[in-house]
């Protein structure tokens, strides 16, 4: 039985110079109609968690959420998956600093829509931390056994004068795999009415 991860892997292989037929075949088998282009796996974890939180089954709806391994790959992915490639609808979620790359890539692929790119003010982690609040994030850290490490981190001289939200963003990036893990955990800890605006708008567009 094929699943959406098999399609994501096939698309990544295609974008890296491999054949496109496996992605084309899997997209057809899975009934995919829309692809959400994301920078990386932490964004994937958050979007999947928020979809579940709001009762959405994106694969069943024909939506593939595709991490690209970096925002600079958006042009390649858009060309392969959009009107000139697989002919799928393209939607993007990105940080504010990356919006121009997404807008240009979707426009060049002939995929620019009335609202095709949804933008996080700083980055996705910043949106999730602001939505949960520092105390809410600390509760997630406590549940995961990371609260002692967080408390040690904030006592470092370089961190003492930074705003708590900035320290949390930095802490999530200090250990390999932590951003991916907490992307899903922080999103899953939100109340449905606290979903950050860019993510809420993204899900509403699908």
NORBEL-V865584 format. One record per pair of residues at least 12 apart in sequence whose C-alpha atoms are under 6 Angstrom apart, sorted by the first residue. I is the first residue (numbers start at 1). J is the second residue. D is the distance in Angstrom with one decimal. If there is no record, write none. Layout:
i | j | d
I | J | D
I | J | D
This chain:
i | j | d
7 | 23 | 5.8
7 | 26 | 5.8
8 | 66 | 6.0
10 | 23 | 5.0
11 | 23 | 5.5
31 | 62 | 5.4
32 | 62 | 4.1
32 | 63 | 5.7
33 | 62 | 5.3
33 | 88 | 5.4
34 | 63 | 4.9
34 | 88 | 5.5
34 | 89 | 4.6
34 | 90 | 5.9
35 | 63 | 5.8
35 | 64 | 4.8
35 | 65 | 5.8
35 | 90 | 5.1
36 | 65 | 4.7
36 | 66 | 5.8
36 | 91 | 4.8
36 | 92 | 5.4
37 | 66 | 5.2
37 | 92 | 4.7
38 | 66 | 5.9
38 | 67 | 4.6
38 | 93 | 5.7
39 | 67 | 5.4
39 | 68 | 5.3
39 | 69 | 5.8
39 | 70 | 4.7
39 | 71 | 5.0
40 | 67 | 4.6
40 | 68 | 5.8
40 | 69 | 5.1
41 | 67 | 5.8
41 | 180 | 5.9
42 | 179 | 5.7
42 | 180 | 3.8
42 | 183 | 5.0
45 | 183 | 5.5
45 | 184 | 4.5
46 | 183 | 4.7
46 | 184 | 4.3
46 | 187 | 5.4
49 | 184 | 5.4
49 | 187 | 5.8
49 | 188 | 5.4
50 | 187 | 5.7
75 | 105 | 4.6
78 | 109 | 5.9
79 | 109 | 5.2
91 | 116 | 4.8
91 | 117 | 5.8
92 | 117 | 4.5
93 | 117 | 5.8
93 | 118 | 4.8
93 | 119 | 5.9
94 | 119 | 5.2
95 | 119 | 5.5
95 | 120 | 4.8
95 | 122 | 5.8
95 | 123 | 4.8
96 | 119 | 5.6
96 | 120 | 5.8
96 | 121 | 5.4
96 | 122 | 5.9
118 | 198 | 5.5
119 | 198 | 5.9
131 | 194 | 6.0
